[in-house]
Amino acid sequence: MVPAQTGQAAPTQVGNVGLNIGIFAAFVLVTLYFVYRASRTNRSASDYYAAGRSFTGPQNGVAIAGDYLSAASFLGIAGAIALNGYDGFLYSIGFLVAWLVALLLVAELLRNTGKFTMGDVLAFRMRQRPVRAAAATSTLVVSFFYLLAQMAGAGGLIALLLQIPNTNRVGQSVVIAVVGVLMIVYVLVGGMKGTTYVQIIKAALLIVGAAVMTAWVLGIVGFNLSELLGRAVENSPERGEALLNPGLQYTNPVDFISLGLALVLGTAGLPHILMRFYTVPTAKDARRSVVWAIWLIGVFYLFTLVLGYGAAALVGPANIAAAPGGANSAAPLLAFQLGGEVLLGIISAVAFATILAVVAGLTITASASFAHDVYANVIKNGEASPDSEVRVARLTALVVGAVAIVGGILVNGINIAFLVALAFAVAASANLPTILYSLFWKRFNTMGALFSIYGGLASCVLLIVFSPVVSGPKSVILPGGGFDFFPLENPGIVSIPLSFLLGIIGTFVGGSRNFDHAKFAEMEVRSLTGAGSEKAVRH
């Protein structure tokens, strides 16, 4: 089946199912081989959680890009721009700026003061058991929201390739379950080392694939961006010039600001991104990985503008919205329009690689946080053996995978860039204030950390539950449920400032008895200079 270069891609019958399955199977077998090879060197908790700190700066930089450039970055943003134009491109801008905020404020400081998880940093100068429990709770909730987006992307992508229509909810649910099982296998077998290799492979494939498609689209319009935008407007009769202006999706300016705030501040609180900085041996390697990641991530987000408007110009918003997976199918449909079945299969395999790599990273982060912070340091009071800790992490990965499958089935059909924005709001509300206060505020104490984490987490999740996302008229979870009392789709503008405020209130409620001056001084020196961190991570 060869598409016409100037026509419309058929929304429900694209590609060859056998070819798609073959390309997918080849990718899975290759990556499983690398995961298996990596598993043979997993001999300690450090190997399982932090890949034995054996990766170089450039390797970790590519892996960070692989972890950060999720299905939302490729499938979700392309679809959001194709359907909503300017408002969709806000996700690209927000994700890129958010990465810079994370690097400037917290990345290296956390790496210097921690060992495996965010809980290590918070417990450095506070009471271990309560703050580790809070950090693990927050990590699990943030990872769950992020996993929802990836699983929804997997369902939409494979439903398109296997030609499972939107009306066949059972078929799409089976697809999501299969992706969840694969994710669990990657984590159980390979640990962080195997996951990192998958992320490096995936980042290279994703950036090269996006570059090829971007060059192809620009070549069709004579490398004239204005011509591409004009064709996108012409091929979007219902949207027209509105595709180039703000307000097509977010008619409420407050909702627009709330989304931007969540995007910009969310990355600095994402545990699975921050955990990547523990996989390098020195602070110098952490800085080198940052440089590599900045270039790769920045270039990719420039590609998304061309891919999104290219999909609008060559495929059409109507066909994208009608396809299995809806907005999330824009990039695969564009690939089919450009290069037929082969390019569709390759780009879809790359997107599938994106999903697998990110969900594996999320799962190992969530399982490591529970095993290291809750089991080893709360339940066992720091006396758990490394083997038992890794065993609990693997059992936790099974539970996280099962919950992610169920959640992915519930949210199947929602744009995944939008779902990731909710995860960013939760991360910015629950984690970011506590991290910043811990690193920079001398008086911050245990009570302040608990107020900030639990207060920010509860307020954000409750506002999401009572927002139009869950029960509004356009919701796919409980459409018309009638309890959408909170008017905004993203709660960041309320829950993030509230969490900062609660951290201040909790600190003054806790008083000076919960503050260790010597520990703060040690943490400040270590975070800024790295002195002592290399010795600490080896134990």
C-alpha positions in Angstrom: 0.0 0.0 0.0 1.8 3.2 -1.2 0.3 6.6 -0.2 -0.2 9.4 -2.6 2.2 12.2 -1.9 -0.5 14.9 -2.1 -3.5 13.1 -0.9 -4.8 12.2 2.5 -3.6 9.2 4.5 -6.4 6.8 5.3 -7.0 7.1 9.0 -7.8 3.5 9.8 -5.9 1.5 7.2 -2.3 2.5 7.1 0.8 0.3 6.6 1.2 -3.4 6.5 0.4 -5.2 9.8 2.9 -8.0 9.1 5.7 -5.6 8.3 4.9 -3.5 11.4 5.0 -6.5 13.6 8.2 -7.7 12.1 10.0 -4.4 12.7 8.7 -4.2 16.2 9.8 -7.8 16.9 13.3 -7.1 15.6 13.7 -4.1 17.8 12.4 -5.9 20.9 14.8 -8.8 20.3 17.8 -6.5 19.8 17.1 -4.5 22.9 16.4 -7.6 25.0 19.8 -8.9 23.9 21.5 -5.7 25.3 19.4 -5.9 28.5 20.4 -9.5 29.0 24.1 -8.7 28.5 23.8 -5.9 31.0 22.1 -8.1 33.5 25.1 -10.4 33.7 27.1 -7.6 35.4 24.4 -6.7 38.0 26.0 -7.9 41.2 25.1 -5.2 43.8 22.4 -2.7 44.7 24.6 0.0 43.1 24.6 -2.0 39.8 20.9 -2.4 39.8 19.9 1.2 40.9 22.8 3.3 39.4 24.4 1.0 36.8 27.5 0.7 39.0 28.2 4.4 38.2 30.0 3.1 35.1 28.7 5.3 32.3 30.7 8.2 30.9 29.4 11.8 30.6 28.5 11.5 26.9 26.9 8.1 27.3 24.8 9.4 30.2 24.0 12.6 28.3 22.5 10.6 25.5 20.6 8.4 28.0 19.2 11.5 29.7 18.0 12.7 26.4 16.5 9.3 25.8 14.8 9.4 29.2 13.5 13.0 28.8 12.3 12.7 25.2 9.3 10.6 26.0 6.3 9.6 23.9 4.8 12.9 24.9 7.7 14.7 23.2 7.3 12.8 19.9 3.8 11.5 19.6 2.0 13.9 21.9 3.6 17.2 20.8 3.4 16.4 17.1 -0.4 15.7 17.5 -0.9 18.7 19.7 0.7 21.1 17.2 -1.1 19.4 14.3 -4.5 19.9 15.9 -4.0 23.0 18.0 -1.0 24.8 16.4 0.5 27.5 18.6 -1.1 26.1 21.8 0.5 22.7 21.0 3.9 24.2 20.5 3.7 25.5 24.1 4.6 22.0 25.2 7.9 22.0 23.2 8.8 25.4 24.7 7.8 24.4 28.2 9.6 21.1 28.2 12.8 22.7 26.8 12.8 25.6 29.3 12.0 23.1 32.1 15.1 21.2 31.3 17.3 24.3 31.7 15.6 25.1 35.0 16.4 21.6 36.3 20.0 21.8 35.3 20.6 25.3 36.7 18.8 24.7 40.0 19.1 21.1 41.1 20.8 18.5 38.9 24.4 18.6 40.0 23.6 19.6 43.6 21.4 16.6 44.0 24.0 14.3 42.4 26.6 15.5 44.9 24.5 15.0 47.9 22.6 11.8 47.1 23.3 8.2 46.5 20.4 6.5 44.7 17.2 8.4 45.2 15.7 11.8 46.0 15.0 10.5 49.5 18.8 10.3 50.1 19.0 14.0 49.6 16.1 15.0 51.8 17.3 12.6 54.6 20.8 14.0 54.6 20.0 16.6 57.3 16.5 15.6 58.4 14.9 12.7 60.3 15.4 9.8 58.0 12.2 7.7 58.3 9.4 10.3 57.9 11.1 12.2 55.0 12.1 9.0 53.2 8.5 7.7 53.4 7.2 11.0 52.1 9.8 11.1 49.2 8.9 7.5 48.2 5.2 8.3 48.3 5.7 11.3 46.1 8.0 9.4 43.7 5.4 6.6 43.3 2.6 9.0 42.5 4.6 11.1 40.1 5.8 8.0 38.3 2.3 6.7 38.1 1.0 9.8 36.4 3.9 9.8 34.0 3.4 6.1 33.3 -0.2 6.8 32.4 0.9 9.0 29.5 3.4 6.5 28.1 0.9 3.6 28.3 -1.8 5.7 26.6 0.8 6.4 23.9 1.6 2.8 23.5 -2.1 1.9 23.1 -2.7 4.5 20.5 0.4 3.8 18.5 0.0 0.0 18.3 -3.7 0.3 17.7 -2.9 2.4 14.7 -0.3 -0.1 13.4 -2.4 -3.2 14.0 -5.5 -1.3 12.6 -7.5 -1.7 15.8 -10.3 0.9 15.7 -11.1 3.3 18.5 -14.3 1.5 19.1 -12.5 -1.8 19.9 -11.6 -0.9 23.6 -10.8 -4.6 24.4 -8.2 -4.9 21.6 -6.5 -1.6 22.6 -6.5 -2.8 26.3 -4.8 -6.0 25.3 -2.1 -3.9 23.5 -1.5 -1.8 26.6 -1.2 -4.9 28.7 1.5 -6.4 26.4 3.5 -3.2 26.5 3.3 -3.3 30.3 4.6 -6.9 30.4 7.5 -6.0 28.2 8.3 -3.0 30.4 8.4 -5.3 33.5 10.8 -7.7 31.7 13.2 -4.9 30.8 13.4 -3.7 34.4 13.5 -7.1 36.1 16.2 -8.5 33.8 18.4 -5.4 33.1 18.1 -3.0 36.0 19.4 0.5 35.5 22.3 -0.6 33.3 20.1 -2.5 30.9 17.6 0.4 30.9 20.3 2.9 30.2 21.5 0.9 27.1 17.9 0.9 25.8 17.6 4.6 26.4 20.9 5.3 24.5 19.7 3.2 21.5 16.3 4.8 21.6 17.7 8.4 21.8 19.9 7.8 18.8 17.0 6.3 16.8 14.5 9.0 17.8 16.7 12.0 17.0 17.9 10.5 13.7 14.3 9.5 12.7 12.9 13.0 13.6 15.7 14.7 11.7 15.0 12.6 8.6 11.3 13.4 8.7 12.0 17.1 9.4 14.3 17.4 6.4 11.8 15.5 4.2 8.9 17.7 5.2 11.0 20.9 4.6 12.2 19.6 1.3 8.6 19.3 0.1 8.0 23.0 0.8 11.4 24.1 -0.6 12.8 24.6 3.0 10.4 27.5 3.4 8.8 27.4 6.9 6.3 30.1 5.9 5.1 27.8 3.0 4.7 24.9 5.4 2.6 27.0 7.8 0.5 28.3 4.9 -0.2 24.7 3.7 -1.1 23.7 7.3 -3.7 26.5 7.5 -5.1 25.5 4.0 -5.4 21.9 5.1 -7.2 22.8 8.3 -10.4 24.5 7.1 -12.1 24.2 10.6 -9.2 26.0 12.3 -7.8 28.2 9.6 -5.5 31.1 10.7 -6.3 30.2 14.3 -3.8 27.4 13.9 -1.0 30.0 14.1 -2.4 32.0 17.0 -2.8 31.3 20.7 -6.2 30.4 22.1 -7.2 27.5 19.9 -7.0 24.9 22.7 -6.7 27.1 25.8 -9.4 29.7 25.6 -8.9 30.5 29.3 -5.7 32.5 29.8 -5.4 31.3 33.4 -5.4 27.7 32.2 -2.7 28.6 29.7 -0.5 30.1 32.4 -1.1 27.2 34.7 0.0 24.7 32.1 3.2 26.8 31.4 4.0 27.0 35.1 3.7 23.2 35.5 5.8 22.5 32.4 8.6 24.9 33.3 8.9 23.8 36.9 8.0 20.2 36.6 11.2 18.6 35.3 13.3 19.7 38.3 11.0 17.5 40.4 10.8 14.4 38.2 12.6 11.6 40.1 13.4 9.4 37.0 15.3 12.3 35.4 17.1 13.2 38.6 18.1 9.6 39.2 20.1 9.5 36.0 22.7 11.8 37.5 23.7 9.0 39.9 24.9 6.7 37.1 28.1 8.6 36.5 31.3 8.3 38.7 32.1 12.0 39.2 30.6 15.4 39.2 32.7 16.3 36.2 31.0 13.5 34.2 27.6 14.8 35.4 28.4 18.2 34.0 29.6 16.7 30.7 26.4 14.7 30.4 24.4 17.9 30.9 26.1 19.5 27.9 25.3 16.5 25.7 21.7 16.4 26.9 21.1 20.1 26.3 22.2 19.9 22.6 20.3 16.8 21.9 17.1 17.9 23.6 17.2 21.4 22.2 17.6 20.2 18.6 14.8 17.7 18.9 12.3 20.2 20.1 13.0 22.3 17.1 12.1 19.3 15.0 8.7 19.0 16.7 7.5 22.3 15.2 8.1 21.1 11.7 6.7 17.6 12.4 3.5 19.0 14.0 2.7 21.5 11.2 3.9 19.0 8.7 1.3 16.6 9.9 -1.4 19.3 9.6 -0.2 20.2 6.1 0.2 16.7 4.6 -2.2 14.5 6.6 -4.8 16.9 7.9 -6.3 17.4 11.4 -9.5 15.6 10.5 -7.7 12.4 9.5 -5.5 12.6 12.6 -8.4 13.0 14.9 -10.3 10.1 13.3 -7.3 7.6 13.4 -6.9 5.0 16.1 -5.0 6.9 18.9 -6.3 10.2 17.8 -3.8 13.1 18.2 -1.1 10.6 19.2 -1.1 9.1 15.7 0.0 12.4 13.9 3.7 11.5 13.7 3.1 7.9 12.4 0.6 9.1 9.9 3.0 11.7 8.7 5.7 9.0 8.3 3.2 7.0 6.2 2.4 10.0 4.1 6.1 10.6 3.4 7.6 7.2 2.9 4.8 4.6 2.9 4.8 1.3 4.8 8.6 1.1 5.4 9.0 4.5 7.0 5.8 4.1 9.0 7.1 0.8 10.4 10.5 2.3 11.2 9.2 5.5 12.8 6.6 3.5 14.8 9.3 1.2 16.0 11.3 4.2 17.2 8.2 5.6 18.9 7.7 2.2 20.5 11.3 2.2 21.6 10.7 5.7 23.2 7.8 4.3 25.2 9.6 1.2 26.4 12.7 3.1 27.4 10.8 5.8 29.4 8.5 3.4 31.1 11.4 1.2 32.1 13.2 4.2 33.6 10.1 5.3 35.4 9.5 1.8 36.8 13.0 1.3 38.1 12.9 4.7 39.7 9.6 3.9 41.5 10.8 0.5 42.6 14.2 1.7 43.7 12.6 4.5 45.8 10.3 2.1 47.6 12.9 -0.6 48.1 15.7 1.8 49.2 13.7 4.5 51.1 10.8 2.6 52.5 11.9 -1.0 52.9 15.6 -0.6 53.6 15.6 2.7 55.6 12.0 2.9 57.1 10.9 -0.7 57.6 14.4 -2.3 58.2 15.8 0.9 59.7 18.9 0.8 57.5 19.8 -2.8 58.2 18.5 -4.5 55.1 21.0 -6.5 53.0 21.7 -5.3 49.4 20.3 -8.6 48.0 17.0 -8.3 49.9 16.7 -4.6 48.8 17.1 -5.5 45.2 14.6 -8.4 45.6 12.0 -6.0 47.0 12.7 -3.5 44.2 11.9 -6.2 41.6 8.7 -7.2 43.4 7.7 -3.5 43.5 8.4 -3.3 39.7 5.8 -6.0 39.2 3.2 -4.0 41.2 4.0 -0.7 39.5 3.7 -2.4 36.1 0.3 -3.9 36.9 -1.0 -0.5 38.2 0.4 1.2 35.1 -1.5 -1.2 32.8 -4.8 -0.6 34.5 -4.3 3.2 34.5 -3.2 3.2 30.9 -6.4 1.4 29.9 -8.5 4.0 31.7 -6.8 7.1 30.0 -6.4 5.5 26.6 -7.4 8.2 24.0 -6.2 11.3 25.9 -3.3 13.3 24.3 -0.2 12.1 26.0 1.5 15.5 26.0 -1.4 16.7 28.1 -1.1 13.7 30.5 2.6 14.4 30.9 1.7 18.0 31.8 -0.3 16.6 34.7 2.7 14.5 35.9 4.8 17.7 35.7 2.3 19.5 37.9 2.4 16.8 40.5 6.2 16.7 40.4 6.5 20.5 40.7 3.9 20.6 43.5 5.2 17.6 45.6 9.0 17.6 45.0 10.4 20.8 43.7 9.7 23.1 46.8 11.1 20.5 49.1 14.2 20.0 47.0 14.9 23.7 46.7 14.3 24.4 50.4 16.5 21.5 51.4 19.4 22.7 49.2 19.2 26.5 49.8 17.2 27.3 53.0 19.2 26.9 56.2 16.2 26.8 58.6 14.2 24.2 56.6 13.4 21.2 58.7 11.6 17.8 58.7 8.2 19.3 59.5 8.5 21.7 56.6 9.5 18.9 54.2 6.5 16.8 55.3 4.1 19.7 54.9 5.5 20.6 51.5 5.5 17.1 50.1 2.2 15.8 51.4 0.4 19.1 51.1 1.6 19.7 47.5 0.9 16.1 46.5 -2.6 16.0 48.0 -3.7 19.4 46.7 -2.5 18.7 43.2 -4.1 15.2 42.9 -7.4 16.4 44.4 -7.6 19.3 42.0 -6.9 16.9 39.1 -9.7 14.6 40.3 -12.1 17.4 40.6 -11.1 19.0 37.2 -12.6 18.6 33.8 -9.9 16.1 33.0 -11.6 13.3 35.0 -15.3 14.1 34.8 -15.8 17.0 32.4 -17.9 16.7 29.2 -14.8 16.0 27.0 -13.2 13.5 29.4 -12.6 9.9 28.3 -12.3 8.7 31.9 -15.7 9.6 33.3 -17.4 11.8 30.7 -20.1 13.9 32.2 -19.4 12.7 35.7 -20.5 16.0 37.1 -17.9 16.6 39.8 -15.6 18.9 37.8 -15.7 21.6 40.4 -12.2 23.0 39.7 -12.3 24.9 36.4 -8.7 24.5 35.2 -7.4 21.5 33.3 -3.9 21.8 34.9 -3.8 22.7 38.7 -0.2 24.0 38.7 -1.0 27.6 39.3 -2.7 26.7 42.6 -0.9 23.6 43.9 2.7 24.8 43.2 2.6 28.1 45.2 0.6 26.3 47.9 3.3 23.7 48.3 6.0 26.4 48.7 3.8 28.2 51.3 3.2 24.9 53.2 6.9 24.3 53.3 7.4 27.7 55.1 4.5 27.1 57.4 5.7 23.6 58.3 9.2 24.9 59.0 8.0 27.4 61.5 5.6 24.9 63.1 8.5 22.4 63.5 10.7 25.0 65.1 14.5 25.0 65.6 14.5 21.6 67.4 14.3 19.8 64.0 17.2 21.7 62.5 20.8 20.3 62.4 23.2 23.2 61.7 26.3 21.0 61.2 24.5 18.8 58.7 23.3 21.7 56.7 26.8 23.1 56.5 28.1 19.7 55.4 25.4 19.4 52.8 26.0 22.9 51.5 29.7 22.2 50.9 29.1 18.9 49.3 26.3 20.1 47.0 28.4 23.0 45.7 31.8 21.4 45.5 31.2 17.6 45.3 33.7 17.2 48.2 33.0 13.9 49.9 30.4 12.7 47.4 32.6 10.3 45.6 33.5 8.5 48.8 29.9 8.4 49.9 28.5 6.7 46.8 31.0 3.9 47.0 29.6 2.7 50.3 
